[in-house]
Structures are given as C-alpha cells and as structure tokens.
Amino acid sequence: MEIKQLPNPAPLVLWDRSLREKPCARVTVFDAALAAFADVLKSTCYYHHGCGLAAPQIGDFRQIALVHYPEDTEPFVMVNPVIDEINSKGEQSDVESCLSIPGAFASGERCRNIARVRRCMNVVYSYQDLTGRRIEAEASGMLARIISHECDHLVGWFFTDRIGDASRSIVMRNFRNFVGILDKS
C-alpha cells in the first residue's frame, strides 16, 4: 500500500466575530483542487489532534468539513452537509472543545477549553463526497456530536453558542487569556 504524503498543515483561524458573519458557499466543483484542499484539512486536523475540522477554521468559506473519529479509522470529508433536524433524535450531554477556541488560565498555563454541550444522540445527515456523490447516513454518540459540531461551523456557529452564559463566560475568559499569551510572544 502506498502512503500518501500530506501537505503542510494550514494555520488555524482563532475565534473571531468574522467567522460568524461570513456564510459558507456551497461547493459546485468537484475536482483535483477540492481533493487537495481536503488533504490540507486532514493534515491540519492531524497536526492539532482534532476529531474534526471545518473549512472556515482555516480561512476557507466553503461548505466542507473533515470528520476524524474514531481516530483509528480513515477520516471522511463532508461536502455540503445537511443534518435532518426532524429525524435526528435523542439527547446527549458531554464536553466539547474547539481547535479555534484554545484556552489558558490567567496564570498563563494552557488548558483544554471545554464546556458541556447538549446535542442529538442520533443524527440523520447527508453530504456529498469528494466526487460529488450524495451520501445519506446516520451517526450516534460521539460521532453524531462531531458531525453536528463541524456542521455548526459551516453556518457560523461555535459550541459556545450552545451553552449557558456562565459556561460561555469561562470559556471566553480562558480564550482571551490564551490570546494574551500569543500577543506577548
């Protein structure tokens, strides 16, 4: 089996209001450039040890997201994904974090910036693969959580939009502390 050399990872775009205000465009061209971009998503996700990564997180505002869970399986790319809200069922509550919202304590010690988020337990969704073929699927548990999290990014949402004010305040304070560390270096 031939091992494919991935491109260098792209820089992550940290949380910013502009990520929330710029809509992602539908992908209409399925070509080698799209496949190459998917490889950039993959290398960036691997580099940062993520479970998923959406295109806006590296500055590309197209409806593309990579899902890499469980970590011992091949990741898959969702192009123009849609979650069927009517047929997605159940509820789960667990902690989430986001590569675009890292954290640090006031002391300067870096932390995993997490909060408990409610999501559907079972998600019915569809997407196009890198060739444009439409795929319909279902996911449950952690995989459903990751798919929902990445789809949120494509419409300008972050996990912080799904948590209470007190939790959001803590997450954003930790994020501001992290950004302050970057500003000092």
C-alpha positions as CSV (number, residue, x, y, z in Angstrom):
1,M,0.0,0.0,0.0
2,E,1.3,3.4,-1.0
3,I,1.4,6.1,1.8
4,K,0.3,9.5,0.6
5,Q,2.4,12.4,1.6
6,L,0.1,15.1,3.1
7,P,0.7,18.8,2.6
8,N,1.8,21.0,5.4
9,P,-1.0,21.9,7.9
10,A,-2.7,25.3,7.4
11,P,-2.7,27.9,10.2
12,L,-5.8,27.8,12.4
13,V,-8.1,30.7,12.4
14,L,-8.9,31.6,16.0
15,W,-12.5,32.5,17.1
16,D,-13.5,35.9,15.8
17,R,-16.8,37.5,15.0
18,S,-15.9,37.5,11.3
19,L,-16.1,33.7,11.4
20,R,-19.7,34.1,12.5
21,E,-20.7,36.7,9.9
22,K,-19.3,35.2,6.7
23,P,-21.6,32.5,5.2
24,C,-20.0,29.4,3.7
25,A,-20.7,28.8,0.0
26,R,-22.0,25.6,-1.5
27,V,-19.4,23.6,-3.4
28,T,-20.3,23.1,-7.0
29,V,-17.0,22.0,-8.5
30,F,-15.6,18.5,-7.6
31,D,-12.1,18.4,-8.9
32,A,-8.5,17.8,-8.0
33,A,-8.3,21.2,-6.3
34,L,-11.1,20.1,-3.9
35,A,-9.3,16.8,-3.2
36,A,-6.1,18.8,-2.5
37,F,-7.9,21.1,-0.1
38,A,-9.3,18.0,1.7
39,D,-5.7,16.8,2.2
40,V,-4.9,20.2,3.8
41,L,-7.9,19.8,6.1
42,K,-6.7,16.3,7.0
43,S,-3.0,17.4,7.7
44,T,-4.2,20.3,9.8
45,C,-6.6,18.1,11.8
46,Y,-3.9,15.5,12.4
47,Y,-1.4,18.2,13.4
48,H,-3.7,19.6,16.1
49,H,-5.0,16.2,17.2
50,G,-8.6,17.1,16.3
51,C,-11.6,14.9,15.8
52,G,-12.8,17.2,13.0
53,L,-12.1,20.4,11.2
54,A,-14.3,22.7,9.1
55,A,-13.0,24.8,6.2
56,P,-13.7,28.2,7.9
57,Q,-11.3,27.2,10.7
58,I,-8.5,27.5,8.2
59,G,-9.9,30.5,6.4
60,D,-11.8,28.9,3.5
61,F,-15.5,29.7,3.5
62,R,-16.9,26.7,1.6
63,Q,-19.2,24.0,3.0
64,I,-16.5,21.4,3.6
65,A,-15.7,19.6,6.8
66,L,-13.5,16.7,7.8
67,V,-14.5,14.1,10.4
68,H,-11.8,12.0,12.1
69,Y,-13.5,9.8,14.6
70,P,-12.7,7.3,15.9
71,E,-9.1,8.2,15.4
72,D,-8.1,4.7,14.3
73,T,-10.3,4.9,11.2
74,E,-9.9,6.8,7.9
75,P,-11.3,10.3,8.2
76,F,-14.1,11.4,5.8
77,V,-14.8,14.7,4.1
78,M,-18.4,16.0,4.1
79,V,-19.1,18.5,1.3
80,N,-22.3,20.5,1.5
81,P,-23.5,18.5,4.6
82,V,-27.1,18.8,5.8
83,I,-28.4,17.5,9.1
84,D,-32.0,16.3,9.0
85,E,-33.2,18.0,12.2
86,I,-36.7,16.4,12.0
87,N,-35.4,12.8,12.0
88,S,-32.4,13.3,14.4
89,K,-33.5,12.0,17.8
90,G,-32.5,11.7,21.4
91,E,-30.2,13.8,23.5
92,Q,-26.8,13.6,24.9
93,S,-24.7,15.9,27.0
94,D,-20.9,15.8,27.0
95,V,-17.9,18.1,27.0
96,E,-16.7,19.7,23.8
97,S,-13.8,21.8,22.8
98,C,-12.8,23.6,19.6
99,L,-9.4,24.0,17.8
100,S,-10.4,27.6,17.1
101,I,-11.1,28.4,20.8
102,P,-8.0,27.3,22.7
103,G,-7.6,28.4,26.3
104,A,-5.2,29.4,29.0
105,F,-5.7,30.2,32.7
106,A,-4.9,33.7,34.0
107,S,-1.5,32.2,35.2
108,G,-0.6,31.6,31.6
109,E,-0.9,27.8,31.9
110,R,-2.6,26.4,28.7
111,C,-5.8,24.5,29.2
112,R,-8.2,22.5,27.1
113,N,-11.1,24.9,26.8
114,I,-14.2,22.8,27.3
115,A,-17.8,23.1,28.2
116,R,-20.7,20.7,28.4
117,V,-22.9,20.8,25.3
118,R,-26.3,19.2,24.6
119,R,-26.7,17.6,21.2
120,C,-28.8,15.0,19.5
121,M,-27.8,11.4,20.3
122,N,-28.7,10.1,16.8
123,V,-28.2,12.3,13.8
124,V,-29.5,11.7,10.3
125,Y,-27.4,13.6,7.8
126,S,-26.4,13.7,4.1
127,Y,-23.4,15.1,2.3
128,Q,-21.5,14.8,-0.9
129,D,-18.2,13.1,-1.1
130,L,-15.2,14.5,-3.0
131,T,-16.6,13.2,-6.3
132,G,-20.0,14.8,-5.8
133,R,-21.8,11.6,-5.0
134,R,-24.7,12.2,-2.4
135,I,-24.4,10.1,0.7
136,E,-27.1,9.6,3.3
137,A,-26.1,8.3,6.7
138,E,-26.8,8.1,10.4
139,A,-24.5,8.5,13.3
140,S,-24.9,8.2,17.1
141,G,-23.0,9.1,20.2
142,M,-19.6,10.8,19.8
143,L,-19.7,10.6,16.0
144,A,-23.0,12.4,15.9
145,R,-21.6,15.1,18.2
146,I,-18.6,15.7,16.0
147,I,-20.7,15.8,12.8
148,S,-23.0,18.3,14.5
149,H,-20.1,20.4,15.8
150,E,-18.4,20.6,12.3
151,C,-21.7,21.4,10.6
152,D,-22.3,24.2,13.1
153,H,-19.1,25.8,11.9
154,L,-20.4,25.9,8.3
155,V,-23.3,28.2,9.4
156,G,-21.1,30.4,11.7
157,W,-21.9,28.6,15.0
158,F,-19.4,27.5,17.7
159,F,-20.1,25.2,20.6
160,T,-20.2,28.4,22.7
161,D,-23.5,29.3,21.0
162,R,-25.0,26.2,22.5
163,I,-24.0,26.6,26.2
164,G,-25.2,28.8,29.0
165,D,-24.0,32.3,29.8
166,A,-21.8,31.2,32.8
167,S,-20.1,28.4,30.9
168,R,-19.6,30.8,27.9
169,S,-18.1,33.4,30.2
170,I,-15.5,30.9,31.5
171,V,-14.6,29.6,28.0
172,M,-14.2,33.0,26.5
173,R,-12.1,34.2,29.5
174,N,-9.8,31.3,29.0
175,F,-9.7,32.1,25.3
176,R,-8.8,35.7,25.9
177,N,-6.1,34.6,28.3
178,F,-4.7,32.3,25.6
179,V,-4.8,35.2,23.0
180,G,-3.0,37.4,25.6
181,I,-0.2,34.8,25.8
182,L,0.1,34.9,22.0
183,D,0.2,38.7,22.0
184,K,3.2,38.6,24.4
185,S,5.3,36.3,22.4
